[in-house]
Amino acid sequence: MPAVTGKLAAASLALALIAASASTATAQKKYDSGATDTEIKIGNIMPYSGPASAYGIIGRTEAAYFKKINEEGGINGRKINFISYDDAYSPPKTVEQARKLVESDEVLLVFNSLGTPPNSAIQKYMNSKKVPQLFVATGATKWNDPQNFPWTMGWQPNYQSETQIYAKYILKAMPNAKIGVLYQNDDYGKDYLKGLKDGLGAKAASMIVLEESYETSEPTIDNHIVKLKATGADVFINITTPKFAAQAIKKISEIGWKPTHFLNNVSASVGSVIKPAGFENAQDIISAAYLKDVSDPQWKDDPGMKAFLEFMTKYFPEGDKLDGGTIVGYGVAQTLVEVLKKCGDNLTRENVMKQAASLKDFRTEVLLPGIKINTGPNDFAPISSLQLMKFKGDKWDLFGEVISADAGG
């Protein structure tokens, strides 16, 4: 009898240990809406239609990248369910889609939604709901404000840093320049303009001869270009989205205006801007980059570029490899995958933001050499370095050193 009792006791103890370890394992897994043992639900809002539809390729690239991740087993065994809606770059529509993602689809987070006005329209809502508005696809400076908006984080270098870098270059190379500026009349355009003025400092008032704004509802910006040429400006700062950037490049050539032309990075895509505008019309335009350019032969043997091209061939064959949006989508999707991997089995919204704010020297395969992603509890600006480039022939040529936003002002 005692032996049987001993066996029963041992068996009971074993069962108790199994139960305890099972409950510990369960306790270690923490989920908010949108996360389970098998799935991570990610929301996204893109302008697949409307005036900024050229950027829709970013969302399509991300969908293809997550398909690749899922085919390879997902993230810690969980498949990504990527739900992407069109807002036509219209803020009221963005609000509607954000509510749908959060309240109906119950996503874990909203990722890489595009545009400054659309993201501005949902920033307070996302923060009041405590749902990550993560790696937004806009370089507005306002996304780096963890004190007031702890659930919103940018990804790309901010617009003000970029135009401050252009201003430094102008002051050094063309100290007597007469500058004409064309900018989109919204937060995105004004952010870039502020950076330019800050960079020029006391000289801004005398060097800028005209600040000309346009609305995204205008069919063409040709009349604005004619007006800028009439000022006698010899430097043109082009703060426009892809459709209008291509129009500006064409019109400048058409009317024989030959300023030193600075084009904002968000419209530096060879595929969606330069090619439609005509390579011959884009010679010597200056811009800034933080990502590798597919058309640049210096990356032909680069492992990161090879991996990107293999991904495009297998998962997004209909996508234009020359469109800068594909590189952006690929790089930002890789960054999100890194964050979700670091979350492990703690897939709460709070932990997603904690891990996003703990990136140290992370590099996606498509960042330029010398550029790394770093974040912290008080630093929601993942990428803060750029390198100047000039358009030559059919591609961008990088020049100078990688300039950090801190050094750039």
Secondary structure, DSSP 8 states (H G I E B T S, - for coil): -HHHHHHHHHHHHHHHHHHHHHHHHHHH-EE-TTB-SSEEEEEEEE-SSSTTGGGHHHHHHHHHHHHHHHHTT-BTTBEEEEEEEE-TT-HHHHHHHHHIIIIIS--SEEE--B-HHHHHHHHHHHHHHT--EES-B---GGG--TTT-TTB---S--HHHHHHHHHHHHHHH-TT--EEEEEESSHHHHHHHHHHHHHHGGGHHHHEEEEEEE-TT-S--HHHHHHHHHTT-SEEEEE--HHHHHHHHHHHHHTT---EEEE-GGG--IIIIIHHH-GGGSTT-EEEESB--TT-GGGTT-HHHHHHHHHHHHH-TTS-TT-HHHHHHHHHHHHHHHHHHHHTTEE-HHHHHHHHTT--SB--TTB-TT--B--BTTB--S--EEEEEEEETTEEEE-S--EETTTT-
